[in-house]
Amino acid sequence: MRRLSELEPCAQAILAREREVYAARNPRSRAAFERSCRVLPGGVTRTLCHFPPFPCQSERGEGCWLVDLDGNRRLDLFNCATTLILGHCPPEVLRAVEGQLGRGTAFQTNTGLETLLAEMLVSRVASVEQLRFTNSGSEGTLMAVRAARTFTGRPKLAKIEGGYHGSHDSVEISVRPGGSAGGAADAPMAVAGSAGILPEVVGSTVILPYNNLGAAQAILAREASQIAAIIVEPVLAGIGFVPAEPEFLVGLREEARRYGMLFILDEVQSFRLDRGGAQRLFGITPDLTCFGKIIGGGFPVGAFGGRADLMALFDTTAGRGKIPHAGTFNGNPITMAAGIATLERLTEPAYEKLNGAGDRLRARLRALGGQYGVPLQATGIGSLWKIHFAETGIRDYRDALKASAPLHEALFLYGLNRGLFIGPAGRDCLSLPMGEAEIESYLGVVEAFLQALCA
Ligand SMILES: Cc1ncc(COP(=O)(O)O)c(C=O)c1O
């Protein structure tokens, strides 16, 4: 097996070459980016959309393909951060949206569509008795955390190092602390993930190391009486969709119950793994669950739900509810119609197709790493995966930090110039329209990259 230090100079050379090719082939995207920069800081309106030398601008999506302003056609392996499980413009979603467009796009009253989508989610997810819709996953986690603080009367939130739960202050902590900033691996420190977060908020956050139950138990025991909830993703997306080791997740659930904390499962991304969510796969019953992404069928969405006695905090039948929950576009009928049409398509065979293809793909990637002697780790589960160029396996955030950034960036640009849109952070997912031919074309580009790297 080659060492990363041996491969990195070659990756830098590939990167320099591919940047030039990209710049030459994307003049319209460059001009669009320069224009955007005048009115949007950094030319984008979402941090993750930027990549150097400049991001391409999408002109349209077709199934599993993206077409940019310069006419480049690329396989969409990012799917708007795992959202587009049916790909772009699925006909049944378009029909549902077009039908609703003619009936109205925003109302102050229920339209019945929110009830229907809520019924679908409640029937699929065993732990969810009631739920509320929001406009984003961030708002969903915000409300779930507020519910936990209200219900328990405790101030603190425990979260996983490297876990992303949205952009609000309570959870934008220790999402990607650099180098030694996070303290000891088995006793991580809370680190603000953004300027402008008050020290009191950082001080109200307890950080747990992923997949290290013993260390997490010791940390929770120290602060138990102050902690309102543990929030955790069953599959830690930020480090490459690394599934929680079952005993870790079950152990955390038990600790929460033992100390009277709520257990919040963030299924914003992992809900694409199973009809009943990852909680069904892991056999775990959270108190509250957060949703987003696929449940809006490609439109802005989020939701939080769970035990009826907790959701009663939002009940407005006898006053304003203990926790006010506003949001002009909550349960927007276009989003709801798209979400219903999407979930209707997500039958057991659809999940089997996606998850089976994902399993085969990860096995092939690992085999390619072995064949070329490149230290390649393919993490993920079901239809979600990430390639890390790393010499050791990835179980937690600290492991993920050891992966090579130049190799990753070189693969990203190499792919962009050869018909792939890999997630800028390397997190990829399948969509239903992707067939064997598309998956083979992806693997072919990865193999060509490994060849170039070893040349
Ligand atoms: C696990 C998880 N939770 C919450 C969020 C926040 O969702 P949104 O971007 O819709 O606010 C995300 C977004 O990527 C996520 O991956």
The ligand as a Gaussian input file, in Angstrom:
#p B3LYP/6-31G(d) Opt

LIG

0 1
 C      -28.266000      15.755000       9.778000
 C      -28.735000      17.137000       9.434000
 N      -29.497000      17.810000      10.294000
 C      -29.958000      19.036000      10.007000
 C      -29.645000      19.662000       8.831000
 C      -30.161000      21.031000       8.524000
 O      -31.089000      20.983000       7.493000
 P      -31.342000      22.266000       6.561000
 O      -30.149000      22.447000       5.713000
 O      -32.580000      21.922000       5.800000
 O      -31.562000      23.409000       7.502000
 C      -28.841000      19.000000       7.895000
 C      -28.475000      19.641000       6.631000
 O      -27.664000      19.198000       5.861000
 C      -28.374000      17.703000       8.210000
 O      -27.590000      17.028000       7.369000

